[in-house]
Amino acid sequence: MTAHETRSEPAIAENLAAVRATIAEAARRSGRRAEDVRLIAVSKTKPLADILAAWRAGQQDFGENRVQEALGKMDQAPPELRWHLIGHLQSNKARLVPGRFAVVQSVDSERLAQALARHAEAAGVRQPIMVQLNWSGEDTKSGVTDLDALRVLVAAIAGLPALALTGLMTIPDPACSEAQTRAHYAQVRAALATLQREFALGPDFRELSMGMSHDYAWAIEEGATVVRVGTAIFGARP
C-alpha cells in the first residue's frame, strides 16, 4: 500500500470492477453496449481518499447531494473529475453551481431553473441539467409529480438558453417490488419519448438517470443511460 492509498482502495477497485461487469451484462441484455451507460459513483459523505481510490481505478464521474460538500472536494481533487449534483438544490444556492457541475440532475421547479439560468448567464456558461421526477408520490422526495407538470416545466426550460436540458432523473420508492420498479422506469422512458416528440429539444435530450445500487441492472434493462451507484462501490454509509 503506497502513501496515497487507503486501506479500502483495493476493495473500491474490486467493487468498481464488479459494478462495471454488471452494467456490461445488463446493457448486453437490453441490446446495448456498456459504453452506452454512464456510471456515476455516488460519493456523498465519502472522504476524498475514497473518491481518489475510485478515480485511480478509472472512475471519472461522481455524484454529490450537497453543494458545499461537493465544492470542498472539487477544490482538492484532480480537475479531470466530473461532478454531478444529484441532491435537492435550493434556489438561493444556485449561484454556486454553474460551471462547477457537469450536470445538475435535480431541477424540480421553474423557480430553480430560472435561478440557475440567471447565474449561468452571468458566469458565461451553459449549464447542463436534468429534470427530477417524483412519480411515486413520496413526501420526502423532491421532483415533478406528473406528466402535465413535467410538460410545463420543460416548456419553461426550453425558453432559457443558458440551460441545456439533457434528460430526466428519477428515484422510485425503494420499497417497490421488481415489477413495480421496472414499471416506474418504463413510465419515465415513455415520458422522455413523449417530450422528444412534443418539444424541439435537440439530440442531447436523451438521458435517463435511473437506478441505484439495489436496482441499477433493472434500470439499464428498462433504458437507463445513467446509473447512480454508491453503496455497491464505497460500502454502506455510516
Helices and strands as residue ranges (DSSP letters): H 9-29, G 34-36, E 38-42, H 48-56, E 61-64, H 67-74, E 82-85, G 91-96, E 103-107, H 110-123, E 127-133, H 147-158, E 163-170, H 178-198, E 207-209, H 216-221, E 226-229, H 231-234
